[in-house]
Amino acid sequence: MLSVIKDLAEDGMTMLLVTHEMRFAYEVSDQIVFMNQGRIEEQGPPKTLFEQPKSTRLSEFLKNIRF
């Protein structure tokens, strides 16, 4: 299933996905929204969110995942 989604993204299809597959999200997304308790905590390009998170919660989340 992930390969189909990746192919669609490469073809330029606009999609809204909810996933815990962070590496996959990083690779196929042009924008990521990180939510905390039902609210948008942070959003932006994958590289920015993963490498320079602004919120403490996103920083903590990224420390606890295998990426």
A tleap script that builds the chain and sets N, CA, C and O, in Angstrom:
source leaprc.protein.ff14SB
mol = sequence {
  NMET LEU SER VAL ILE LYS ASP LEU ALA GLU
  ASP GLY MET THR MET LEU LEU VAL THR HIE
  GLU MET ARG PHE ALA TYR GLU VAL SER ASP
  GLN ILE VAL PHE MET ASN GLN GLY ARG ILE
  GLU GLU GLN GLY PRO PRO LYS THR LEU PHE
  GLU GLN PRO LYS SER THR ARG LEU SER GLU
  PHE LEU LYS ASN ILE ARG CPHE
}
set mol.1.N position { 0.811 -1.187 0.000 }
set mol.1.CA position { 0.000 0.000 0.000 }
set mol.1.C position { 0.860 1.259 0.000 }
set mol.1.O position { 0.541 2.226 -0.691 }
set mol.2.N position { 1.950 1.254 0.772 }
set mol.2.CA position { 2.810 2.433 0.822 }
set mol.2.C position { 3.413 2.744 -0.540 }
set mol.2.O position { 3.582 3.911 -0.895 }
set mol.3.N position { 3.737 1.706 -1.304 }
set mol.3.CA position { 4.323 1.940 -2.628 }
set mol.3.C position { 3.305 2.580 -3.576 }
set mol.3.O position { 3.679 3.398 -4.416 }
set mol.4.N position { 2.046 2.224 -3.454 }
set mol.4.CA position { 1.001 2.835 -4.284 }
set mol.4.C position { 0.867 4.318 -3.935 }
set mol.4.O position { 0.781 5.163 -4.826 }
set mol.5.N position { 0.850 4.626 -2.653 }
set mol.5.CA position { 0.751 6.016 -2.216 }
set mol.5.C position { 1.964 6.807 -2.691 }
set mol.5.O position { 1.828 7.941 -3.150 }
set mol.6.N position { 3.146 6.212 -2.583 }
set mol.6.CA position { 4.362 6.890 -3.035 }
set mol.6.C position { 4.294 7.168 -4.536 }
set mol.6.O position { 4.662 8.257 -4.975 }
set mol.7.N position { 3.833 6.208 -5.323 }
set mol.7.CA position { 3.686 6.405 -6.771 }
set mol.7.C position { 2.710 7.536 -7.072 }
set mol.7.O position { 2.974 8.363 -7.946 }
set mol.8.N position { 1.599 7.581 -6.367 }
set mol.8.CA position { 0.615 8.645 -6.574 }
set mol.8.C position { 1.199 10.014 -6.221 }
set mol.8.O position { 0.956 10.995 -6.923 }
set mol.9.N position { 1.964 10.076 -5.139 }
set mol.9.CA position { 2.603 11.334 -4.745 }
set mol.9.C position { 3.602 11.785 -5.802 }
set mol.9.O position { 3.670 12.969 -6.133 }
set mol.10.N position { 4.373 10.847 -6.330 }
set mol.10.CA position { 5.344 11.178 -7.377 }
set mol.10.C position { 4.660 11.655 -8.651 }
set mol.10.O position { 5.237 12.423 -9.421 }
set mol.11.N position { 3.425 11.198 -8.874 }
set mol.11.CA position { 2.645 11.644 -10.031 }
set mol.11.C position { 1.977 12.994 -9.785 }
set mol.11.O position { 1.326 13.534 -10.679 }
set mol.12.N position { 2.134 13.540 -8.584 }
set mol.12.CA position { 1.599 14.862 -8.282 }
set mol.12.C position { 0.205 14.885 -7.690 }
set mol.12.O position { -0.403 15.951 -7.592 }
set mol.13.N position { -0.313 13.744 -7.295 }
set mol.13.CA position { -1.657 13.710 -6.715 }
set mol.13.C position { -1.654 14.351 -5.329 }
set mol.13.O position { -0.779 14.077 -4.508 }
set mol.14.N position { -2.631 15.193 -5.085 }
set mol.14.CA position { -2.811 15.789 -3.770 }
set mol.14.C position { -3.507 14.777 -2.876 }
set mol.14.O position { -4.527 14.199 -3.251 }
set mol.15.N position { -2.941 14.565 -1.677 }
set mol.15.CA position { -3.502 13.588 -0.743 }
set mol.15.C position { -3.414 14.122 0.677 }
set mol.15.O position { -2.551 14.937 1.000 }
set mol.16.N position { -4.301 13.659 1.497 }
set mol.16.CA position { -4.254 13.905 2.930 }
set mol.16.C position { -4.140 12.540 3.592 }
set mol.16.O position { -5.033 11.703 3.461 }
set mol.17.N position { -3.035 12.318 4.306 }
set mol.17.CA position { -2.787 11.019 4.938 }
set mol.17.C position { -2.603 11.199 6.435 }
set mol.17.O position { -2.098 12.223 6.894 }
set mol.18.N position { -3.014 10.207 7.176 }
set mol.18.CA position { -2.744 10.142 8.608 }
set mol.18.C position { -1.912 8.888 8.812 }
set mol.18.O position { -2.341 7.791 8.456 }
set mol.19.N position { -0.711 9.045 9.390 }
set mol.19.CA position { 0.183 7.895 9.529 }
set mol.19.C position { 1.116 8.060 10.720 }
set mol.19.O position { 1.397 9.170 11.173 }
set mol.20.N position { 1.580 6.932 11.204 }
set mol.20.CA position { 2.651 6.914 12.193 }
set mol.20.C position { 3.955 6.466 11.537 }
set mol.20.O position { 4.968 6.302 12.216 }
set mol.21.N position { 3.932 6.272 10.233 }
set mol.21.CA position { 5.119 5.881 9.466 }
set mol.21.C position { 5.916 7.145 9.144 }
set mol.21.O position { 5.778 7.714 8.060 }
set mol.22.N position { 6.742 7.577 10.082 }
set mol.22.CA position { 7.412 8.869 9.952 }
set mol.22.C position { 8.409 8.937 8.797 }
set mol.22.O position { 8.478 9.953 8.105 }
set mol.23.N position { 9.175 7.881 8.580 }
set mol.23.CA position { 10.117 7.902 7.457 }
set mol.23.C position { 9.352 8.032 6.143 }
set mol.23.O position { 9.743 8.795 5.260 }
set mol.24.N position { 8.274 7.291 6.023 }
set mol.24.CA position { 7.447 7.357 4.820 }
set mol.24.C position { 6.887 8.769 4.643 }
set mol.24.O position { 6.947 9.326 3.546 }
set mol.25.N position { 6.351 9.340 5.697 }
set mol.25.CA position { 5.807 10.701 5.628 }
set mol.25.C position { 6.886 11.688 5.198 }
set mol.25.O position { 6.634 12.574 4.380 }
set mol.26.N position { 8.077 11.535 5.746 }
set mol.26.CA position { 9.197 12.414 5.394 }
set mol.26.C position { 9.520 12.304 3.905 }
set mol.26.O position { 9.761 13.311 3.240 }
set mol.27.N position { 9.522 11.089 3.394 }
set mol.27.CA position { 9.926 10.849 2.004 }
set mol.27.C position { 8.897 11.308 0.975 }
set mol.27.O position { 9.281 11.774 -0.097 }
set mol.28.N position { 7.616 11.191 1.264 }
set mol.28.CA position { 6.604 11.466 0.233 }
set mol.28.C position { 5.883 12.804 0.402 }
set mol.28.O position { 5.193 13.243 -0.518 }
set mol.29.N position { 6.025 13.451 1.541 }
set mol.29.CA position { 5.248 14.665 1.806 }
set mol.29.C position { 5.972 15.925 1.370 }
set mol.29.O position { 7.201 15.997 1.370 }
set mol.30.N position { 5.172 16.919 0.997 }
set mol.30.CA position { 5.758 18.246 0.813 }
set mol.30.C position { 5.373 19.148 1.988 }
set mol.30.O position { 5.980 20.200 2.191 }
set mol.31.N position { 4.363 18.736 2.761 }
set mol.31.CA position { 3.957 19.418 3.990 }
set mol.31.C position { 3.549 18.365 5.014 }
set mol.31.O position { 2.952 17.344 4.669 }
set mol.32.N position { 3.878 18.626 6.278 }
set mol.32.CA position { 3.483 17.735 7.372 }
set mol.32.C position { 2.812 18.578 8.448 }
set mol.32.O position { 3.238 19.697 8.736 }
set mol.33.N position { 1.766 18.029 9.032 }
set mol.33.CA position { 1.088 18.664 10.158 }
set mol.33.C position { 1.257 17.736 11.356 }
set mol.33.O position { 0.867 16.569 11.301 }
set mol.34.N position { 1.834 18.247 12.431 }
set mol.34.CA position { 1.976 17.479 13.667 }
set mol.34.C position { 0.887 17.951 14.621 }
set mol.34.O position { 0.793 19.133 14.949 }
set mol.35.N position { 0.065 16.998 15.058 }
set mol.35.CA position { -1.044 17.340 15.948 }
set mol.35.C position { -0.795 16.800 17.347 }
set mol.35.O position { -0.197 15.738 17.525 }
set mol.36.N position { -1.263 17.548 18.328 }
set mol.36.CA position { -1.134 17.172 19.730 }
set mol.36.C position { -2.474 17.443 20.410 }
set mol.36.O position { -2.929 18.586 20.451 }
set mol.37.N position { -3.097 16.412 20.934 }
set mol.37.CA position { -4.384 16.502 21.617 }
set mol.37.C position { -5.440 17.191 20.744 }
set mol.37.O position { -6.203 18.032 21.219 }
set mol.38.N position { -5.469 16.818 19.464 }
set mol.38.CA position { -6.487 17.313 18.552 }
set mol.38.C position { -6.244 18.696 17.984 }
set mol.38.O position { -7.103 19.234 17.285 }
set mol.39.N position { -5.105 19.277 18.265 }
set mol.39.CA position { -4.786 20.621 17.769 }
set mol.39.C position { -3.495 20.593 16.958 }
set mol.39.O position { -2.600 19.787 17.211 }
set mol.40.N position { -3.421 21.485 15.985 }
set mol.40.CA position { -2.191 21.588 15.203 }
set mol.40.C position { -1.112 22.204 16.083 }
set mol.40.O position { -1.238 23.336 16.549 }
set mol.41.N position { -0.061 21.443 16.298 }
set mol.41.CA position { 1.062 21.884 17.125 }
set mol.41.C position { 2.118 22.576 16.257 }
set mol.41.O position { 2.719 23.576 16.649 }
set mol.42.N position { 2.319 22.008 15.065 }
set mol.42.CA position { 3.357 22.542 14.173 }
set mol.42.C position { 3.088 22.023 12.767 }
set mol.42.O position { 2.568 20.922 12.591 }
set mol.43.N position { 3.442 22.817 11.777 }
set mol.43.CA position { 3.290 22.370 10.394 }
set mol.43.C position { 4.357 23.015 9.530 }
set mol.43.O position { 4.857 24.099 9.829 }
set mol.44.N position { 4.696 22.316 8.440 }
set mol.44.CA position { 5.692 22.832 7.517 }
set mol.44.C position { 6.295 21.721 6.688 }
set mol.44.O position { 5.823 20.584 6.716 }
set mol.45.N position { 7.347 22.055 5.946 }
set mol.45.CA position { 8.032 21.045 5.132 }
set mol.45.C position { 8.665 19.969 6.025 }
set mol.45.O position { 9.105 20.267 7.135 }
set mol.46.N position { 8.709 18.729 5.546 }
set mol.46.CA position { 9.264 17.636 6.358 }
set mol.46.C position { 10.662 17.921 6.898 }
set mol.46.O position { 10.930 17.690 8.077 }
set mol.47.N position { 11.540 18.412 6.058 }
set mol.47.CA position { 12.925 18.666 6.481 }
set mol.47.C position { 12.962 19.627 7.673 }
set mol.47.O position { 13.710 19.408 8.626 }
set mol.48.N position { 12.163 20.677 7.619 }
set mol.48.CA position { 12.122 21.652 8.703 }
set mol.48.C position { 11.579 21.034 9.982 }
set mol.48.O position { 12.173 21.191 11.048 }
set mol.49.N position { 10.459 20.335 9.887 }
set mol.49.CA position { 9.852 19.758 11.084 }
set mol.49.C position { 10.727 18.692 11.722 }
set mol.49.O position { 10.833 18.629 12.947 }
set mol.50.N position { 11.349 17.860 10.913 }
set mol.50.CA position { 12.146 16.762 11.456 }
set mol.50.C position { 13.519 17.219 11.944 }
set mol.50.O position { 14.067 16.639 12.882 }
set mol.51.N position { 14.073 18.244 11.321 }
set mol.51.CA position { 15.432 18.661 11.673 }
set mol.51.C position { 15.479 19.889 12.575 }
set mol.51.O position { 16.476 20.111 13.262 }
set mol.52.N position { 14.412 20.691 12.581 }
set mol.52.CA position { 14.390 21.905 13.399 }
set mol.52.C position { 13.016 22.112 14.031 }
set mol.52.O position { 12.384 23.144 13.802 }
set mol.53.N position { 12.549 21.156 14.814 }
set mol.53.CA position { 11.222 21.320 15.414 }
set mol.53.C position { 11.205 22.525 16.353 }
set mol.53.O position { 12.171 22.784 17.071 }
set mol.54.N position { 10.096 23.251 16.334 }
set mol.54.CA position { 9.961 24.428 17.194 }
set mol.54.C position { 9.302 24.084 18.524 }
set mol.54.O position { 9.618 24.686 19.550 }
set mol.55.N position { 8.391 23.124 18.509 }
set mol.55.CA position { 7.655 22.805 19.732 }
set mol.55.C position { 8.366 21.725 20.544 }
set mol.55.O position { 9.004 20.827 19.995 }
set mol.56.N position { 8.239 21.836 21.840 }
set mol.56.CA position { 8.809 20.845 22.748 }
set mol.56.C position { 8.186 19.479 22.508 }
set mol.56.O position { 8.883 18.464 22.522 }
set mol.57.N position { 6.877 19.450 22.289 }
set mol.57.CA position { 6.174 18.172 22.098 }
set mol.57.C position { 6.661 17.444 20.857 }
set mol.57.O position { 6.863 16.230 20.898 }
set mol.58.N position { 6.853 18.161 19.750 }
set mol.58.CA position { 7.360 17.521 18.534 }
set mol.58.C position { 8.784 17.029 18.757 }
set mol.58.O position { 9.131 15.933 18.317 }
set mol.59.N position { 9.603 17.807 19.423 }
set mol.59.CA position { 10.975 17.364 19.733 }
set mol.59.C position { 10.961 16.071 20.531 }
set mol.59.O position { 11.724 15.150 20.237 }
set mol.60.N position { 10.101 15.996 21.538 }
set mol.60.CA position { 9.990 14.786 22.359 }
set mol.60.C position { 9.500 13.605 21.526 }
set mol.60.O position { 10.020 12.496 21.648 }
set mol.61.N position { 8.506 13.841 20.686 }
set mol.61.CA position { 7.970 12.786 19.834 }
set mol.61.C position { 9.060 12.227 18.927 }
set mol.61.O position { 9.204 11.010 18.805 }
set mol.62.N position { 9.823 13.103 18.294 }
set mol.62.CA position { 10.863 12.667 17.362 }
set mol.62.C position { 11.976 11.892 18.063 }
set mol.62.O position { 12.582 11.007 17.460 }
set mol.63.N position { 12.251 12.208 19.311 }
set mol.63.CA position { 13.267 11.476 20.070 }
set mol.63.C position { 12.835 10.038 20.348 }
set mol.63.O position { 13.674 9.152 20.510 }
set mol.64.N position { 11.527 9.814 20.402 }
set mol.64.CA position { 10.995 8.503 20.780 }
set mol.64.C position { 10.629 7.609 19.609 }
set mol.64.O position { 10.112 6.512 19.819 }
set mol.65.N position { 10.878 8.042 18.393 }
set mol.65.CA position { 10.553 7.206 17.237 }
set mol.65.C position { 11.829 6.761 16.548 }
set mol.65.O position { 12.882 7.385 16.676 }
set mol.66.N position { 11.706 5.679 15.824 }
set mol.66.CA position { 12.823 5.219 14.990 }
set mol.66.C position { 12.671 5.871 13.636 }
set mol.66.O position { 11.722 5.595 12.902 }
set mol.67.N position { 13.605 6.732 13.313 }
set mol.67.CA position { 13.506 7.437 12.035 }
set mol.67.C position { 14.714 7.174 11.198 }
set mol.67.O position { 14.815 7.684 10.082 }
savepdb mol mol.pdb
quit
